[in-house]
Amino acid sequence: MTVKIRKDSWTAEEDNLLKEIVLKKIEQGHTQISGFEEASILLGRSKQACAFRWNKNLRPIVIQRETPKKEASVRDTADSSSVQNHLQLAMESYDEMKQSYDQISNAYNLLKRDYEQLVNWVKQGITHIE
């Protein structure tokens, strides 16, 4: 039984070049996308193909190798802190929105009451005129 290899399969050399380019761009403060753009030119592949290969195959390996367990717990703490900060901001925003809603609702009710009074006065005036 022969195994068919796709014409567009990635080689180890292509993987290494893509990995080096993307990591270099990230270290320089650029985006992954700029790495995909550069790699696509050198590898003769689309940016999308480079991005897919990076995200699906290479990035999980890079992260797994470069993240010791000790750092992972620090990262989890940072992620937890980030989530806490986000939730706190969301709650503050919610409180502000609720307060604004209550003010608008009160103003609406006052206007509605005034409108109903005016309508009643107009109706009374019309019946008196007739």
Secondary structure, DSSP 8 states (H G I E B T S, - for coil): ------TT---HHHHHHHHHHHHHHHHTT--HHHHHHHHHHHHTS-HHHHHHHIIIIIHHHHHHHH--HHHHHHHHHHHHHHHHHHHHHHHHHHHHHHHHHHHHHHHHHHHHHHHHHHHHHHHHHHHHH-
